Structures are given as structure tokens and as C-alpha cells.
């Protein structure tokens, strides 16, 4: 089925050990348009007959702007941590880099949290106001 959608031709599962909880959603987001094309295509109906409730859940989720906003928030939240992991993922001793980058990571994460809580209309910023 993936071969019918040119936006998903490079979508295949590979083993990864490096920050897979960040890499997989990032990769998933890059195929957003293709995934949405699948759930609204005529090919989807042949799969819906088998598990209608599951198919409807997948369709509603992939077409939901709110769900994609959550994915984007989680990726923005983890982006600076991912960058640190990428920089220190070498064969060279680099633990000292973590200490140098830690303050900027905290600052970037706090900015993402602030934007998300303001966007959600939260009056009292509970998560943002937590101090490290």
C-alpha cells in the first residue's frame, strides 16, 4: 500500500538506538501529508472493513490538527535535548559539553513550555513556573 503513495516511498522501519523516542515521531511528522493521503484514499476502505473501529481511530487521529499540535509540541520540547545528544554522540570524551549546554537547554525548554501554556490559555503557568 505504501508504494501507491509517492510521499511515503522512503517510509520504512529501521532499527535505531539513538534517541528513538525522538527520532520516530520526527520521522513520522515528516510523512504527515502522505499519511493523511492514505487515510482519505480509496485504498483505505478495503482495510476499514477488517477493523472498522481501529481504522476510524487512525483516520481521526491523523486528520486531527490538535493531535499534530501535540506532536509538534513534544518535538519542540525535546529538540534542544536531542541536539545535545547529537553533539555528544561521538567517540571523543564530551561530558564537559553537557555541562556547558545545560543552561541553554533549560532556557529553550522553558520557552517552549511558556508558548504552549499561553497558547492553551492557562492563566497560572504551572509547568513553566517550576524552577530547576
Helices and strands as residue ranges (DSSP letters): G 2-4, G 6-8, H 20-30, H 32-40, H 44-48, H 52-63, H 65-88, H 95-119
